[in-house]
Amino acid sequence: MKRILYIISLLCLGLLSTGCDSEEQPGEEEKRTVEVPVEFNFTSSGNELTTRTNPVGPGNPGETNTRPIYVDRVKVYIYQRPAFYSTIEKEYKGDYNKFIDAMYDSSIMANQANFDKFIKKPTVKAIKKDLATQYSRAKYESLMSLSSALKAENEKLASLHKTYIRGLEEMKLPVPSYPDANFTIRLTYGNVKPYSPRDGVFYKFYTTTDGIIEKEDPENREFNVPAKLKELIEKKDFGRYAMPNGDMPVCFLSTNDITGGNSGSPVLNENGELIGCAFDGNWESLSGDINFDNDLQRCINLDIRYVLFILEKLGGCGHLINEMTIVE
């Protein structure tokens, strides 16, 4: 599997670098289309990439497709590729498979035998000649070179970003703008609350382990219930974490306004006690970044009682439970 992934990654780099060097095997329906060497057309506005498609023959140049392309970026890919591309072209005649095979067969890091042989007589020369280290060094050298080149441009963007944010804030006035949850600490408040999205439909404010069994699907890994968990649920072996009626809560809804980056945030009650973790929103909350509707939009939270149940009963982590102060 590693070798396959490695080949895919190198082929992707090769496609970015050389444009039209991939050896695709078209399906039966795709054999009508043949890609030919590209031509750059500088006569019209902007740089363009031109390709021709079948049918191509005497007196028939085929259809022409023209699409924009940043030629300077193509030149960067072609002439500033990592050094290991030269190794592939010169020593392996452009055969990526041979390069990968050689790397995995001969590299110091490829297997225990190669590593043990190197350790018996380690040299700097052997490390420098190793294909894997050559690949790694070339990749990072190119990365550092590009990072240095981009530094000045990033500094320009940073100064412009301040102007952009200021403009966004002024555009939304008099409504205040709160910070992006991905980069700042943010506090939001709400209430545990059910909702009814349309006529005849009503969602309670909580779910239980009954739903886990109802949704079980052994063929779908997202709904595959571990045997031990299923046994605990069927026996109602929930310990002290069950509700008064014996049910085990799993999730609950609240009117908290959340967005991307909030997942995993603690949910606290009015006493500052941890009662759950926010992890999702209902379907109706997708428009929440534009307009929040208290009647329809809900934050979906994992009930802390279910977390504790999983830790103690399924995970066998009673020692962690003993370190906590649990309010019942």
Steps between C-alpha positions, in 0.01 A plus 500: 500500500785741586655437161173568321446826690858603430458438128175697496659797676798505265280465194289793623816707537607388156172608345530842662857527383481379143144566401422229244734211582246269668441160340126467537319190386167636373182300525315385190291816483800727564712365211338751264689782673873540455699767677779649291789731600374837617553834330521832679297772334613850594306684231177552695446658839694310765700180472308199375550129468371339180428129453348313208272198516398231250413440228844603372618410153599633158311820440327473838681683782234394749314713748694760696455572871658810648514564873692753715824391666766679701806433290744632759370238746556226242858616457554476875381141500715406202826674584497508881403144579665315791836348408379139521320552169839530332600172660189331364554639151874435475550177695158339453410643158187663640360175637335583833429136577867407474595791724247399767603134480864595537423725795304235686752227419824681576426781746646484849147556632335242272536199729674371811772318304606817313499700821707242689753491217533879512535507878796261483691755290316834499632778274378841396563401138254209530234732640549752220484228232186344648204556265255562784715768660564653158126519444438650844780757475397610152141541607585713802758705313232593245253568777739734681587675174132561422432610857771764476364623169149524640598677821501848347166440330347371823611815679315707238190285540515535879484879478215482249316251720463766769329726249276215388388417856437866576283520190299193605435649842388833355277322248311319778449803723312557726503123562823407684726228357629232732830320435560196282473195727793332325754749633356649816332404824129573476216461748143441386191444712174312450236270645429129475196496274306274256373627165238445233631570147166452322139398551460164673873460569642538850850418628561442869794677661687174568577155356578172676688178438177355357583693184842335477338156482229622259760639258739203524629381162784241502570577132560870567801579718343827614209306651686188610436455874784324691382175660592611851312830465196320361504261796518789749208676330282189481565421867452869590825481688546879517610530860434833666483687168145402398206737528236438773290293258797271426578634149854596404525848339734545203450846350299813572401812307563861598453843345870584508625678189800299377703486179798319350778465757268463801485119488625351825430816699382446858135567581453639852189552710425812703725371779799458270472121511583299188184340359609414146709570190375684190569312179242577231195699394163398361416537132314825561813656655694503171394860439607605851805693383266733310194510724431318828145373559440412864189299410672262258876497539651266755845402619539122545693409814635172637364445851781477757318211668548292186869595491545384859303180430727417205814574701401283794289219357636456147853633533572367848651833603368515852827654617419809293151521648656490847702812421187702418257684718162381371187690598189282505 
